Each structure stands twice: as structure tokens, then as C-alpha cells.
Amino acid sequence: IRVSSVSDSMGAYLLKVRDLPPLPALMRPTAKSTSTLTFKHYSNELAGTDAEIRGRRVDDYVFQFVAGKQVQIHMEKVSDGLDPLLEVYAGSDRLGLEIIARDDDSGDDMNAFVVFTPEESGEFLVRATSSGDNSNLGAYSLRVGQMP
């Protein structure tokens, strides 16, 4: 045992030594179940002919999601000029007034990755777009999955 001060200060101290109980055993739990998340894959391209909302070209997809089950959506650029951006809205919100989830760069290499759990079952609009202006266009792949 070595005792020292943090700085050059000196003073009295009290040192106590006692036995401690052993550490608890390591837990090696057994999973009660497993689940597999199945993704649906889509390929598309943001082009100058796509719909424009708030100065950005968009591709809108509609999916049915179940309440309480986590959803994962990944948008990966195929073209170098694209900076993917994902937005999720209620299925009836085509104008995108109340965003449920949004991501720009959580996926690797500036790709977008959204994880959310719907509070209610129903239709959801997944908007694939770009974080840049209308010149930021190109091909992308979209993967969508929900926990079983």
C-alpha cells in the first residue's frame, strides 16, 4: 500500500484495511427467445422529375407498421453525389407537417438510418430525399424492416 497526496500538500490521514466480500459470480444468461428482423429492399433514384417539397426532390413510400414493434429504415447512397435523408410521417401527412422520425447521417458514410417504434398501428409515409438542394440527386437503396 502506498499513500501520497495529489499535490505537494501534507497532513494527517487515517488508513483502514478490511476484508471485502468476494465479487458476485459472472452471469451467463440464457436468452428466452430470439427474433429475426427481415428487411424489404427497394432500389430507386432521386431525379429532377421527382416531386419537389420544400426545395428537395422526394420519393414517398407508404408502409403498414404495427404499434409497439421497432421499425428500422436504412437509406444508402449508390451514387456519389447523393447525401441521403429519411423522414417518417403519419400516412395521411403528405405535406410533412408533423415529423415522427428523421435522420441524415446515422448510417455509415453519410447514409441515413432511422429507428422508431410506432405508438399506433397504421400507415406511415417514409420519405426518401436528400439533405442538399435539388442538385444533390442520384441512385439509392432503401431497406425497411419491423421486429416480429
N, C-alpha and C positions, 0 to 999 in steps of 0.2 A: 504494500500500500504506500503510495506516495501522495503527500499533501503539498499543495503550493497555492499561491494566490494568482489571480488573473493579472494584476498589475504589480507594482512594487509595494503595495500596502502590506502591513504586517498587523497581527493581532491574535488574540486568543481564539481557539476553536475547540469544539468537542467532537470527537470521533467515536461513533458507535459501530460495533460489529455484531451482527446477529445472523443466525441461520434463517434462510428463507425457505418456504415450501417449494417443492420442485415445480417446474413448469408443467402445465397440463399436457396430456398426450396430444400429438398432432391428430387432427380429424381427417379421415379419409372417407368422406361421404359417398354414398352411392346415389346416383340420380334416380328419382322416382319415375321419370319419363324423359323421352327425347322428342324433339319435333324437327321437322324439316321444312324449311321455307322454300317454296317453289316460285321461281320468277318467270314472268312472261316477258319476252324480249320483242322489242319493236325497233325498226330502223326507219329513219326519216331524215329530212333536211329542212333547215330554216332557209327559205328562199325569198327573194324580193317580191314574189307573187303571193306570199302568205298574208293572212290578216295582220293588221297593224293595230296594236293597242298601246297607248302612251308612248309612241315613238319607237316601239320594238316589234319586230316580226314574231308571231307566235304560232305554235301548233297546240291545239287543245284536245285533250283526251278525256273521256268520261269512263269512270270505273265504279263498280259497286264495292264498297268496303263494309265490313261488319264492325259494329261497336265493340270497343274493348280489346281488339286484336291489333297488335302493332303492324303498321304498314311501312315498307321500305321502298324507296324510289331512287333510282340512280340514273343520271343523265351523263353520258360520256361523249366527249367530242371525238369525231372521226376526222374532221377537217381541222387543220391547224389554226385557222382564223376564228374559230368559234370559242366563246367563253360561256359554257352552259349555265343556265339559271332555271331553277324549278320553283314553281308556285303551286299551292294546293288551295282550292276554294270549294265551297258547297256547290253541288251540281247545278243549282239554279243561279249561281253568281257569275255569269259570263262576263260581266263588266269588271270583275275582280275588285269588288269594294271591300270585302272582309276576308282577309287572308287567314288561312288556317295554319299553313306551314310554308316556309320559304328557305331556299339555300342557294348560295352562289359557289362556294369553293370548299365544301367539306369533303368532297370526293378527292381522290388524288389528282395531281396535275391540273388544277383549276376546274375539275369536274364537280357537278352538283350532286348532293346526296341528302335526301330528306327522310327522316324517321318521325312518325307521329302515330298516335293512337286515337282513332275517331271516337268521339263521345256518343254519337248516334250512328246507326246503320243507315245506308242510303247511297245516293250517287254523289261522287266527288269529281271535280274538274281538276285535272293535272295539266298545268300549262308549262310546256317546254319552250323556252325562249333564250335570249342571250343577255348578258349583263351589259353589253355595249350598245351602240346605236345600230341603225339599220345596215351599216357596212359590216357588222360582225355576224356573218351568216355562215352556214356550212352544214355538213352532214353530222349526225349524232346517232347514238343508240340509247334506247330507254329500256330499263328493267324495272318491273313493278311486281312486288310480292307482298302478301299478307300472311301473318302467322296463322297456322291452322287452329 
